[in-house]
Amino acid sequence: MPARAARPFNPRGLRAVLLPFTHFRSLDAARRTALAGAIAVGVGAVSGIPDFGWIEASLLLIAVSVVRVLARQLESDPFPLPFHDGTLVAAGGLWGAVVVLINSFDGADLGTVLIVLGGCVALTLAGLRVRARGDHYWFE
């Protein structure tokens, strides 16, 4: 049986996801708020692991996406987001808030709902702050 080829080395990997946490001081206030909101949403999503489903997966996707966007900025590897501002981060925060509010009527734990809702509010405010500043890109 022939040996399987080695996977190519990716220098970004896990380091790229951890970058916003290791370089927190180099982020401005709006990006720090977005990171704090993403952490709160991620913690709230992971706290529902015994009943992990589509709702928790969508919340975790929002949190990981915001952290990855911040990591790309710190890597000095900017890319333009659609709508050229914090609109998508704010939309992610609003979407997470809608999802968790709908889930709260289904008997979700009040503590988890409040944690995730607070994180979603932080994401929305961070996105709106970047949009109000008139940044044409999330990265500048």
Residue pairs with C-beta under 8 A, 6 or more apart in sequence:
12 75
16 68
16 71
16 72
16 75
17 64
17 67
17 68
17 71
18 71
19 70
19 71
19 74
19 75
20 27
20 31
20 35
20 67
20 70
20 71
20 74
21 35
23 74
24 32
24 35
26 74
27 35
27 70
27 74
29 129
30 86
30 126
30 129
30 130
30 133
31 70
31 73
31 126
33 122
33 125
33 126
33 129
34 66
34 70
34 89
34 122
34 123
34 126
34 127
35 66
35 67
35 70
36 119
36 122
37 66
37 93
37 118
37 119
37 120
37 121
37 122
37 123
37 124
37 125
37 126
38 62
38 63
38 64
38 66
38 67
38 70
38 119
38 123
39 63
39 119
40 115
40 116
40 118
40 119
40 122
41 59
41 60
41 62
41 63
41 96
41 116
41 119
41 120
41 123
42 59
42 60
42 63
42 64
42 67
42 119
43 115
43 119
44 59
44 100
44 112
44 113
44 115
44 116
44 119
45 56
45 57
45 59
45 60
45 63
45 116
46 56
46 60
47 109
47 112
47 115
48 55
48 56
48 108
48 109
48 112
49 56
55 99
55 100
55 103
58 95
58 96
58 99
59 96
59 99
59 100
59 116
62 92
62 93
62 95
62 96
62 123
63 119
65 92
66 89
66 92
66 123
69 81
69 89
69 138
72 78
72 79
72 139
73 138
73 139
78 137
78 138
78 139
78 140
79 139
80 137
81 87
81 88
81 137
81 138
82 88
84 135
84 136
84 137
85 127
85 130
85 131
85 134
85 135
85 136
85 137
85 138
86 126
86 127
86 128
86 129
86 130
86 131
86 135
86 138
87 127
87 131
88 127
89 123
89 124
89 126
89 127
89 130
89 138
90 123
90 124
90 126
90 127
90 128
90 131
91 127
92 123
92 127
93 119
93 120
93 121
93 122
93 123
93 124
93 125
93 126
93 127
94 120
94 124
96 116
96 119
96 120
96 123
97 117
97 120
97 121
97 124
100 108
100 113
100 116
100 117
100 120
101 113
101 117
103 113
104 110
104 113
130 138
